[in-house]
Amino acid sequence: MSKQRSVIIGSGSYLPPNIVTNEDLAKTVDTTDEWITARTGIKQRHIADKDMLTSDLATEAAKDALKNAGIDASEIDLIVLATATPNRTFPATAITVQANLGITQGCAFDVQAVCSGFVFALTVADNMLQAGNFKKALVIGAETFSRIIDWTDRTTCVLFADGAGAVVLETQQGKGTIADRGILYSHLRSDGRYEDMLYVDGGPSQGKEGFVKMSGNDVFKHAVKKIGASIEQALTDNNLVSDDIDWFVPHQANKRILDAVAKRIKLDESKVVVTVDKHANTSAASIPLALHEAVKDGRVKKGDLILIEALGGGFTWGSMLFRW
Ligand code: ACO
């Protein structure tokens, strides 16, 4: 039976030019390159200049994705932007991106699921395209996470960074089988009982700004367990085994989490796309940034089966399968 599929026809990314190495950080907080590398795999991160907003990073990534998809911005009628660091409380940052791109049709809005934001946004866009109301979508993950970090707190400031990634989706007719190109499966979860393990201690309703607070050990344990279970569900539901996956593009939180998840699902490490060493944790931007890197360098080829996953504050978590 034929089925409409949301196919990714292009990807793009943008990283602010300012690179901060572990050695740079060690000059301002009590840490070392050895500690950060051993605990996280991170060697450097990109940090946006003060006048650079989330919408600026998102717009550049979107332009790159549109160019690589070979389409004009005027063809886009849906923008879903995942971010936990919007320009303003409202309107949505996606609206600013829409205007920056000169798009005056369709609609644009933000999705907030922190580090899982891109998985959630891609699922939302896929469902809206499937419903038949929209034709071509931009899905963007963009963050200026450096703005919600306490740069004197060594337990969090070494982990997070800024950046943006984007993909362009269009509907194409598939056969309704796992061999189709496009988004094949999505598994989303959240459980608010864990909201105090990873959060920002402020926000508009509290009348104060805040910073990221995290119980690192707890997040680590939950991440491996919950992401592992989500992927196992994805494989079982689609009669797949880990060998069927061509590329695993995980949320880039921490190299040790990536290794532990890959080990749990028995996936060869040569199939894991790793950018956390260069980008650190860019929250909702990390998956599309990593995906685009693997597309750019020729690893990801047409027809490849790709698995993505993430866990973020809430907790929110999930996994997706799509064929390039
Ligand atoms: N430099 C040097 N020492 C540090 C630093 C630092 N940057 N940060 C903490 N330490 C110290 C601690 O104070 C502690 O010292 P103590 O033993 O004297 O008290 C010691 O290092 C060990 O601290 P732990 O927190 O136990 O270190 P751990 O091995 O758990 O590593 C880490 C911490 C890296 C945060 C780890 O728990 C982790 O990766 N957790 C996952 C969290 C994560 O990735 N969050 C991202 C957002 S969620 C997501 O995206 C999935």
Residues whose N, C-alpha, C, O or C-beta is under 5 A from the ligand:
A	BS01	ACO	D30 T31 T32 W35 R39 C115 R154 T155 V158 G216 N217 V219 F220 A223 A253 N254 L311 G312
